[in-house]
Amino acid sequence: MKLNELKVIITGGAQGMGRHFAVRLAQAGAHVAIADVLEVDRDAIVAEAAKLEGGATQPDTLAARIHSRKVNVADEKEVGELVEWAHASMGGLNALINNAGILRDGLLVKKDRETGAIKTLTLEQWNAVIGVNLTGATLVVRDTVKKMAETGTKPGVIVNMSSIARYGNRGQSNYSAAKAALAANTRTWSSEFAPFGIRVGAIAPGMIETPMTQGMNQKARDALVAAIPVARIGVPEDIWVAVKFVLECDYFNGRTIDVDGGLNM
């Protein structure tokens, strides 16, 4: 699909990679509906897109194509309302970048260094990550595809944001499980949605410079960066290049692309 033909929902679009995707898509002429549990600085996104080389030069034109809404993707009712709002606001819906995610890291079972007490990952930590990163992501896909099917919209495309943590990563049982499931369901959904003319692809970022990774323990962060063969942390633009490929390549379907600088976790 051509980027300027897209009417796309971006979840987790208030900051980090999602925000970068919104700016790039707006620059390219797409209609963008940004959803996040945080408030979206829509004016800042409009201004940034207007300044990019090759982008639209009139902020008023951009503003008419950028929409934002506060949404908790783990809430089924809010997701349904999001899809209806996005379809109405953009005059249609043919794409989704399924990007919302959170971290609640911790070893499943560990021994406290000071007291010797055995501690565990809490059910709250587990449920929070699964609720947003897997259940929420699935709800957004379900309701988006339902809307496309009801309106006979085709072609359509979905980009799931998985992670290289799907291979397993110490201290991320919850996150790894959710991201592995998203990668698996990318294949499942590509088959299920084929009759509706909808493709599904996934991107699995490695270590990327975002507000979420900036909150990591510095020692762990440094160790991860040292393990990256390209010798640097990634930036959102690195992931945008891969997302753009999935959106534009009509022969890409059902696969997950690792974009991690060759990181061995």
Phi, psi and omega in degrees: 000148175280142184299324182285358176263354186280141168236096199238137169271135172238113177274152184064038187264007183283334183207177174061218184297319181300318178296319179297319178299319180298316179298313182296319181290320177298318178302323184279355177102006180283158167270132188231130174246109185265127180237137179199153174288341175267161175292137181264127176276079185299320181298321179293322178293317177301313182296319181293318179296324181293332183275342184293141178299132179085359181268179177295142184261348182256108180305325180298321178295316178297315183301328180289343182252359181244125183233153180216152182206140176277122187215139169259109185291345177280355179259114186301318181296316181295325178294316178300318179293324177301312183296316179297317179297315181297317180298317180290319183292322184264353183071032181145174181203120180224009181203156178215132167250108190270081196250343185300137179194156177223164174242139169218067189290155175168146176295144180298317175221132179214162178254125180295128184294329184272316186259341184081000180291145177271123181242159182227160171297131184282157176297327177299316177298316180297308185295325180298313182290315179296323181297319180273308190284336180242300181298312179300314179300320180292319179299318181294318176298311182305309185286329176294314180294322177303316181295317178298319181293319180297324183267357181068027182281123175202148359285165175224163181212141178235133175243113176270138175263101175271213179193154174291348174296348179296341177282350183111131180211128182308131178082007182227045179305315182290311181295316180298319180298315181295315183287329174294319179296320179296321178295318179295318181286341172301317177291315180301311184289331178299326177283316182294324186267356180305320179298340179266001180075029183246126175269155177223125175229167179223148174244135179244093179290153169266227181280111184238141180286102178217166176304328181291316181283335178294341179272003181290157170302130187298322180296316179293320179298314181297321180295321179293315180298322179296337182269002182269117183303329179280000170065032174202159171283149179283165176235160182307328179298326177300320181282325178301320179303319180288318178300316179301319178300313181297318180297319188271332185273104184288354178258002178266129184197139170074014184238161176242130180256123174279128175232088193222009181067014182084017183301132173252108184273000000 
